[in-house]
Amino acid sequence: MKLRIYDPVVLAIDLRHRRLGYAAFQGHRTLLEWGQRYYPAVGDAEREIAERRLSKLLSGIAPDLILLKQERWDRAHTDVHLANPIAALQGEAVRRSVPIRLIQDNAIREAFEMFGCRTKPEIAATLASIFPELLSNIPPPRKVWQAEHPRMSVFDAIALGVAYWHREQNQIIVGRTE
């Protein structure tokens, strides 16, 4: 067990085209804030709006570390819809001297294997059992022909944060003690 004077604030971000889901953690048991930000534009305007949204988000949360999926980071070189938000996030992180840590998708799967979760809806339900404040935000079950619900990006960000704490700190949230 590591002795820490304080628990760092970690901001997990799930970047998507024209929106992002986020979750802020303080330590491995406290979910401070979660939600979505939209930046409905394309091209240079998309980058400007994404920068403003991210600047406000980082100012309000003041994270010690930013988490991002490795897969999104890698796709930014070929996907113009991810290149602008990634560039905006990089710029804000450099400006504020906040490191960005990339987490691989298999780390998320590994973190939720112990709960028997294999799908995103199962992970969302498990996250809601860990953090009861999320119960009312669980997206409705998806039909095969439907697109993913926009709120799923929030649960993807929370799952990213839990995977970070599981993998990097060797602490998984099983039950909450207040």
Protein Blocks (a to p, Z undefined) as FASTA:
>chain_A
ZZdfbdcddddddddehiacddddehjkbcfbgcddddddehjllmmmmmmmmmmmmmmn
opabdcddfklmmmmmmmmklmmmmmmmmmmmmmnopacddddfklmmmmmmmnopabfk
lmmmmmmmmmmmlmmmpccdddfkbccdfklmmmmmmmmmmmmmmmmnopacfbdcZZ
